[in-house]
């Protein structure tokens, strides 16, 4: 394996420039998909290499259930600094697995509690909660439904509900309310909760991927902003709705779902809506900062995938040779 097994653990650093520049130079839809794909691939590669390191470390422990041949010097020779790296990988992978399980459990719990809280309300697409003190709005995702839920393009409509408090609706004008509902429906239609969950899991798997999680949370909101602006056909109305929702946002953290009043760089969102709409298809030149950032992230992802594949194949071959028939 050599040093290749360590590369995927640090190569997410190559994606930091694109995480910073994607929101400025790419369409929010493109940026969200790109950042999510980069985070998912790099997280899988780093977790795989961490698991390979743990195998070597576990084989060195007395009383382990692994075959005796896996602790031979020939196996350890395939890993540089085998004693330190192998044993350090055991608690590291344990922490990663615990963090991933906790994130999934929390996401499922919040989602389940959200639907349980709406059980007594009418089954409309918009649920207005009689909360006159705290202003909030978010998109609560659910299961897909196909029967009677197909759009004109033949795609299945996602089953979910827009949840909004009466306190927020009272602060908005009718046009701003339409922008609010269009924003939240855009979150549901594009399944933004999946992008957010994937990048959250990736950041738990490798802390170097946290900038991608933060950038994806912002670009997902910008994506919904642009969809809402296209529906109401007035970018300033959407900007006013975002500003009012941000000013009325409660101090306590809200639900862990995308929403108009979600925390984040609201001034950047408002400034983007006050400017022209972003181009749907942009191909930055290689000789620009965005082009270089894209190539750097792409090269880092490819090298990460090749390094993890090389380490996995090498480990399998070494372990098979060390295991007696």
Order of alpha helices (4+ residues) and beta strands (2+ residues): alpha-alpha-alpha-alpha-alpha-beta-beta-beta-alpha-alpha-alpha-alpha-alpha-alpha-alpha
